[in-house]
Amino acid sequence: MTDKPAKSHGRKAIRPTLKPRELLTPTPDLHGVWKAKVITLFPSAFPGVLGESLTGKALQDGLWQLETVDLRQFGIGKHRNVDDTPAGGGAGMVLRADVLGAAIEHTMEGVQGNWPLIYLSPRGRRMDQRMMQTFARCDGLTLLCGRFEGVDERVLEHYGIQEVSLGDFVMTGGEIAAQALIDATVRLLPGVLGNQASAEEESFSSGLLEHPQYTRPAEWKGRPIPEVLMSGHHGRIAEWRQQMSEQITRERRPDLWAAYRKARGED
């Protein structure tokens, strides 16, 4: 009986890895290409939506790489257990330090340059555009997807892991948050969007929410496109878009509006 071949998702772009070295299928990395390594109990969840649209095309074109590491392969004993009951009692299960440590050290072996190690956690700093811009300037990321009641705290302390949150709510695992983080970062990499202006003009890039967008038809259900956008006067259009961005931000996100005004010295 032979091992099932790894699923291909483009030009040397996605590589599942297993603990037993003899089971690894050698796949050379693309030098200098941003890479996401994901430690997860559900490697089949990837690339998921990351394999679609512009991120999927960029993955196939080798503009970024994805590697999944199956945490179960580092489990203990015959059943490859990865968790145990919380010390001190309580509900649920906690991912074991020895299992996580082995997986992290295997995953980070050979990593060079600016390469943060991140745990997707509701305790972490909330994701924002500035964070994604920082991650896009890294050489790559390693993302640890938690499950159950979380991970042994000693692992976070020992490896200096950065905790990052998708938002102020709890999910069943970190895989969806990891995909959101990767998507928001990859789209900022050179060549992924095709038109760099798209990334420069969208929400949060200037500290404001994006202005409204319109396209054909010129009128729909009695609602016309704002006249200024049909004028061809680029100066007036830019002014209108700035005013709308400020208005929407002020009404919908007073926290962003306050930060924007502070940055401009208007407080």
N, C-alpha and C positions, 0 to 999 in steps of 0.2 A: 504494500500500500504506500502511495506517495503522498507527500504534503500537497495540499491545495495551493496552487500558485497565487501569489499576491495579486490583488485587483489593480489594474493599471488605470491611472487618471491623467494621462498626458506624458510629456517628455520628462521622465525621471523626476516627477513632481511630488508623488505621494508614496510614502514607504511605511507599511506597518512593520513593527519590530516586536520580536519575542525574546524572552530572557535567554533560553538555551541558544548559545552562539551558533551551534551547528545548524540551527533551523533558519538563521537569517539568510535572506536573499540579498546578496551584495547589490547595492544601488548607489552609484557614485553621486555625491552632492554636486550641485551646480555652484561653482566658485563665485562668491560675492553676492549670492542671491538670498534675499530675506527668507527666513524659514520659521515656521511654527511647529514646535514639537508638543504633542498633546498626550498627557498621561491620563488614561481613562479606562473604566471598566467596560465601556461600550465603544470600542474602536470602529464598529460598523456604522456608528452614527456620523462618521466623517467620510468624505467631505460634506455630506448633507447639502444644505443650500449653498455652501461655499463652492460646490462644483457646478453651479449654475451661473448664468448671466456673465457679467464682466469679470467677477472673481474666478469663475470657472474657466473662462477663456484665458485669463492671465495665468492660472495654474497650469493649463495645458501648454501655454507658450513659454513656461519656465520663468515667468517674472517673479514668482514666489514658489515656495515649496511647503509641503505639509507632510509631517511624519506622525503617525499614531503609535503609542506604546501601550500595549495591553497590560493593565495593572494585575489582572488575574494570573498572568504568567509568573508573577513574583510571589504568589500566595504560598501559604505554609501548609505542609502536609499533603496527604492524598487528595483532599478536596480543594486544595489551594485556597485556604481561607485567607481573607484579606482584612477581616474586621473582628472586633471582640466587644464585650460589654463595657460600658463606661466605668472607669475607676470611681468608686464612691457611690455607685448605683445610679439609676435613672433609666429612662426609656431609650430605645434605639440602640444602634451599634456605632462604633467609632473605628475608622480605618487605622490599622496598626502601624506603629512607627517603623518596625523592622521591614515590613513589606514596602512601605512608602520610601524608606531610605534606599533600599536596593533598587527600586524603580527609578528614583531620582538620579542616583549615581550612575546607573546604566545610561540613562537618557542624556545626562550632561557630560558624559565622557567625550573628550575631544572638542568640546565646545570652546570657541575662542571669541574674543572681542566683547562688545557690549551686548550681553545676553541675559536679561532679567528672568528670574524664576517666579512665577505668579500662581497664586492659589485663588480660584474663583470662590468668593465667600461673601455672604451678606454683611459681614463685619468690616469688609474692606472699604477703601476709598471708592466712591462712586465714579464710574466711567464718565469721561467727558472728552470733548474734541481735543483739548490740549494734551490729555493723556495719550490719545491715539497718535497725535503728531509726534510725541516723544517716542512711542513704541515704533513708529515707522522709521525713525532715525537709528534704531538699534540694528544689530546684525541678525537678530532673531529673538524669539521668545520661547520659553517652555511653560506650558500651562498645565496645572494640576487640577483635574476635575474631581471634586469631592462627591461623596454620596453619604447616605444615612445621616448620622448626627455630626458628621464632619471628620476632621483628621486629628491625630494626636498632636497636641500643642508643641511637643518637643521637636517635631519635625520642622515646624515653622520657625522655631527659634534657632535650631542648629544650622539650617541652610539659609537663614536670612530671607525667607520667602515673603514676597510682597503680596498682601491681600487686596483683591480688587472686586468690587461689587457691580452687578448690572443695575441694581436699584434697591430700594428699601422694601424688599419682599423676599420670601423664602421659596426656593424651587427644590425639586426632588434631586437635582444634581447639577453639576457645573457645565455640562456639555453645551446647552443652549447659550449660556453666558459666554463660553469660550468661543463659540461660533460668531456671536455678536461682536466680541472683541476683535477677532481675526478679521472679520468682514470690514469693520470700521477702520482698521489699520491698513489692510491690504489695499483698499481703494485709494489710499494716500501715496502709495508707492509709485515711482515714476513709470509712466506708460500704461498703468492699469486702466485709468479712465479714458485715456486717449486725449481728452481735452482738459489740460491742467486747470483751465479757468473754472471748470465745473466745481473742483474742490475748493478753489479760492473764493467763490461767490456764494457758497451754500451756507446753511445755518451754522452758527457758532464760530465760523472762521474769522469773522470780524468782531466777535463778542455779542452779536445780535442774532435773532432768529431771521430766517430768510424771508424776503418779500414774496408776495403772491406771484404765481406763474400762470400764464395763459397761452393758448394756442388755438388753431382753427377748430370750429368755425368762428367767424367774427362775432356772430350772435348766436346764443343758444338759450332756448326757452325764455326769450325776452330779456336775456342778460347779455349785454355787449361787453367786449373787451374794453377796458379803460382807454379813453381816447388818446391819452398821452403815449401809450405804448404803440399806437398806430401812426404817430406823428413823424417818426423817422428822425426826431431831434434827440440825439444821443445824450446831450447835456441834461435836457429836461427829464428824459427817461431815468438817467442815473440818479437825479435828484428825487424823483418820485419813488424809486425803489428804496433809497436810503430812508426817506420819510416813512414809508410803509414798514420797513424793518424796525425802525425805532418805535413806531406805534404798536406793532404787534408784540414786540418784546416788552414794552412798558405795560401792556394790558395782560399778557399771558405769563410772563416770567419776571416779576418784580425783582427777584434775586439777581438775574442776569442784567437787568436794567441798572440796578444799583452798582454792580461791578463795572459795567460799561462806563457809567458816569464818573465813577471813581478813577478809572484808568485814564479818563480824559481830563481829570482835574476839575470836575464840575461839582464836586461835593462841597 
